[in-house]
Amino acid sequence: LAEIVHPGRIVPATCEIVDIAGLVKGASKGEGLGNKFLGNIRETDAIIHVLRCFDDDNITHVDGTIDPVRDKEIIDTELQLKDLETIEARLAKQQKVAAKTEVAVLEAYKAALEQGKNARTVQFDTKEEQDAARNLFLLTAKPVLYVCNVDEAAAKTGNDYSARIERIAAEEGAEAMVIAAKTEEDIASFESYDDKQMFLEELGLAESGVNRL
């Protein structure tokens, strides 16, 4: 664009990624630092949900076993409960002023959340409904990318853990990708571009996971 229009100044597009610590069970009720983390998530435009998809006895897991589907569902449940709390509070207010469109949107979201579904699975047809839905800023309405953190051996093709997440993501209209964080750390340690490319070629990768992300 800059080459075409020759602007007085160039402001590059940026993507700010905020690292938010994992939520624990009960976060929606204030367990751990739940309310703070949920507030951080509310300020974002999208969620990148990193899931552990590798076995390593030297790295403990808070729940004792490796199960990315369970880990995903714990986060989903906490976000859904917070959204349900938001919706019920808005419903009590809107029903008094008879705002039909917003009440209809709130009721549709409430029904989905009570079934354990995320708000993003609910679709609205009219612009009025879509505007009302957007103005609620629900946590589970945000676009999600599930990042499956695998070991180096699975960096190219993924593994059984990541395959399960990819299937679930497809079902709920979300995105998923495979990345090997340890491999990315190794790539970052090379100073020259040629060394990085040689390392990637040895692993059968066209580009780093960070670039794809």
Secondary structure as a PSIPRED ss2 file (coil, helix, strand):
# PSIPRED VFORMAT (PSIPRED V4.0)

   1 L C   1.000  0.000  0.000
   2 A H   0.000  1.000  0.000
   3 E H   0.000  1.000  0.000
   4 I H   0.000  1.000  0.000
   5 V H   0.000  1.000  0.000
   6 H C   1.000  0.000  0.000
   7 P C   1.000  0.000  0.000
   8 G C   1.000  0.000  0.000
   9 R C   1.000  0.000  0.000
  10 I C   1.000  0.000  0.000
  11 V C   1.000  0.000  0.000
  12 P C   1.000  0.000  0.000
  13 A C   1.000  0.000  0.000
  14 T C   1.000  0.000  0.000
  15 C C   1.000  0.000  0.000
  16 E C   1.000  0.000  0.000
  17 I C   1.000  0.000  0.000
  18 V C   1.000  0.000  0.000
  19 D C   1.000  0.000  0.000
  20 I C   1.000  0.000  0.000
  21 A C   1.000  0.000  0.000
  22 G C   1.000  0.000  0.000
  23 L C   1.000  0.000  0.000
  24 V C   1.000  0.000  0.000
  25 K C   1.000  0.000  0.000
  26 G C   1.000  0.000  0.000
  27 A H   0.000  1.000  0.000
  28 S H   0.000  1.000  0.000
  29 K H   0.000  1.000  0.000
  30 G C   1.000  0.000  0.000
  31 E C   1.000  0.000  0.000
  32 G C   1.000  0.000  0.000
  33 L C   1.000  0.000  0.000
  34 G H   0.000  1.000  0.000
  35 N H   0.000  1.000  0.000
  36 K H   0.000  1.000  0.000
  37 F H   0.000  1.000  0.000
  38 L H   0.000  1.000  0.000
  39 G H   0.000  1.000  0.000
  40 N H   0.000  1.000  0.000
  41 I H   0.000  1.000  0.000
  42 R H   0.000  1.000  0.000
  43 E C   1.000  0.000  0.000
  44 T C   1.000  0.000  0.000
  45 D C   1.000  0.000  0.000
  46 A C   1.000  0.000  0.000
  47 I E   0.000  0.000  1.000
  48 I E   0.000  0.000  1.000
  49 H E   0.000  0.000  1.000
  50 V E   0.000  0.000  1.000
  51 L E   0.000  0.000  1.000
  52 R E   0.000  0.000  1.000
  53 C C   1.000  0.000  0.000
  54 F C   1.000  0.000  0.000
  55 D C   1.000  0.000  0.000
  56 D C   1.000  0.000  0.000
  57 D C   1.000  0.000  0.000
  58 N C   1.000  0.000  0.000
  59 I C   1.000  0.000  0.000
  60 T C   1.000  0.000  0.000
  61 H C   1.000  0.000  0.000
  62 V C   1.000  0.000  0.000
  63 D C   1.000  0.000  0.000
  64 G C   1.000  0.000  0.000
  65 T C   1.000  0.000  0.000
  66 I C   1.000  0.000  0.000
  67 D C   1.000  0.000  0.000
  68 P H   0.000  1.000  0.000
  69 V H   0.000  1.000  0.000
  70 R H   0.000  1.000  0.000
  71 D H   0.000  1.000  0.000
  72 K H   0.000  1.000  0.000
  73 E H   0.000  1.000  0.000
  74 I H   0.000  1.000  0.000
  75 I H   0.000  1.000  0.000
  76 D H   0.000  1.000  0.000
  77 T H   0.000  1.000  0.000
  78 E H   0.000  1.000  0.000
  79 L H   0.000  1.000  0.000
  80 Q H   0.000  1.000  0.000
  81 L H   0.000  1.000  0.000
  82 K H   0.000  1.000  0.000
  83 D H   0.000  1.000  0.000
  84 L H   0.000  1.000  0.000
  85 E H   0.000  1.000  0.000
  86 T H   0.000  1.000  0.000
  87 I H   0.000  1.000  0.000
  88 E H   0.000  1.000  0.000
  89 A H   0.000  1.000  0.000
  90 R H   0.000  1.000  0.000
  91 L H   0.000  1.000  0.000
  92 A H   0.000  1.000  0.000
  93 K H   0.000  1.000  0.000
  94 Q H   0.000  1.000  0.000
  95 Q H   0.000  1.000  0.000
  96 K H   0.000  1.000  0.000
  97 V H   0.000  1.000  0.000
  98 A C   1.000  0.000  0.000
  99 A C   1.000  0.000  0.000
 100 K H   0.000  1.000  0.000
 101 T H   0.000  1.000  0.000
 102 E H   0.000  1.000  0.000
 103 V H   0.000  1.000  0.000
 104 A H   0.000  1.000  0.000
 105 V H   0.000  1.000  0.000
 106 L H   0.000  1.000  0.000
 107 E H   0.000  1.000  0.000
 108 A H   0.000  1.000  0.000
 109 Y H   0.000  1.000  0.000
 110 K H   0.000  1.000  0.000
 111 A H   0.000  1.000  0.000
 112 A H   0.000  1.000  0.000
 113 L H   0.000  1.000  0.000
 114 E H   0.000  1.000  0.000
 115 Q C   1.000  0.000  0.000
 116 G C   1.000  0.000  0.000
 117 K C   1.000  0.000  0.000
 118 N C   1.000  0.000  0.000
 119 A H   0.000  1.000  0.000
 120 R H   0.000  1.000  0.000
 121 T H   0.000  1.000  0.000
 122 V C   1.000  0.000  0.000
 123 Q C   1.000  0.000  0.000
 124 F C   1.000  0.000  0.000
 125 D C   1.000  0.000  0.000
 126 T C   1.000  0.000  0.000
 127 K H   0.000  1.000  0.000
 128 E H   0.000  1.000  0.000
 129 E H   0.000  1.000  0.000
 130 Q H   0.000  1.000  0.000
 131 D H   0.000  1.000  0.000
 132 A H   0.000  1.000  0.000
 133 A H   0.000  1.000  0.000
 134 R H   0.000  1.000  0.000
 135 N C   1.000  0.000  0.000
 136 L C   1.000  0.000  0.000
 137 F C   1.000  0.000  0.000
 138 L C   1.000  0.000  0.000
 139 L H   0.000  1.000  0.000
 140 T H   0.000  1.000  0.000
 141 A H   0.000  1.000  0.000
 142 K C   1.000  0.000  0.000
 143 P C   1.000  0.000  0.000
 144 V E   0.000  0.000  1.000
 145 L E   0.000  0.000  1.000
 146 Y E   0.000  0.000  1.000
 147 V E   0.000  0.000  1.000
 148 C E   0.000  0.000  1.000
 149 N E   0.000  0.000  1.000
 150 V C   1.000  0.000  0.000
 151 D C   1.000  0.000  0.000
 152 E H   0.000  1.000  0.000
 153 A H   0.000  1.000  0.000
 154 A H   0.000  1.000  0.000
 155 A C   1.000  0.000  0.000
 156 K C   1.000  0.000  0.000
 157 T C   1.000  0.000  0.000
 158 G C   1.000  0.000  0.000
 159 N C   1.000  0.000  0.000
 160 D H   0.000  1.000  0.000
 161 Y H   0.000  1.000  0.000
 162 S H   0.000  1.000  0.000
 163 A H   0.000  1.000  0.000
 164 R H   0.000  1.000  0.000
 165 I H   0.000  1.000  0.000
 166 E H   0.000  1.000  0.000
 167 R H   0.000  1.000  0.000
 168 I H   0.000  1.000  0.000
 169 A H   0.000  1.000  0.000
 170 A H   0.000  1.000  0.000
 171 E H   0.000  1.000  0.000
 172 E C   1.000  0.000  0.000
 173 G C   1.000  0.000  0.000
 174 A C   1.000  0.000  0.000
 175 E E   0.000  0.000  1.000
 176 A E   0.000  0.000  1.000
 177 M E   0.000  0.000  1.000
 178 V E   0.000  0.000  1.000
 179 I E   0.000  0.000  1.000
 180 A C   1.000  0.000  0.000
 181 A H   0.000  1.000  0.000
 182 K H   0.000  1.000  0.000
 183 T H   0.000  1.000  0.000
 184 E H   0.000  1.000  0.000
 185 E H   0.000  1.000  0.000
 186 D H   0.000  1.000  0.000
 187 I H   0.000  1.000  0.000
 188 A H   0.000  1.000  0.000
 189 S H   0.000  1.000  0.000
 190 F C   1.000  0.000  0.000
 191 E C   1.000  0.000  0.000
 192 S C   1.000  0.000  0.000
 193 Y H   0.000  1.000  0.000
 194 D H   0.000  1.000  0.000
 195 D H   0.000  1.000  0.000
 196 K H   0.000  1.000  0.000
 197 Q H   0.000  1.000  0.000
 198 M H   0.000  1.000  0.000
 199 F H   0.000  1.000  0.000
 200 L H   0.000  1.000  0.000
 201 E H   0.000  1.000  0.000
 202 E H   0.000  1.000  0.000
 203 L H   0.000  1.000  0.000
 204 G C   1.000  0.000  0.000
 205 L C   1.000  0.000  0.000
 206 A C   1.000  0.000  0.000
 207 E C   1.000  0.000  0.000
 208 S C   1.000  0.000  0.000
 209 G H   0.000  1.000  0.000
 210 V H   0.000  1.000  0.000
 211 N H   0.000  1.000  0.000
 212 R H   0.000  1.000  0.000
 213 L C   1.000  0.000  0.000
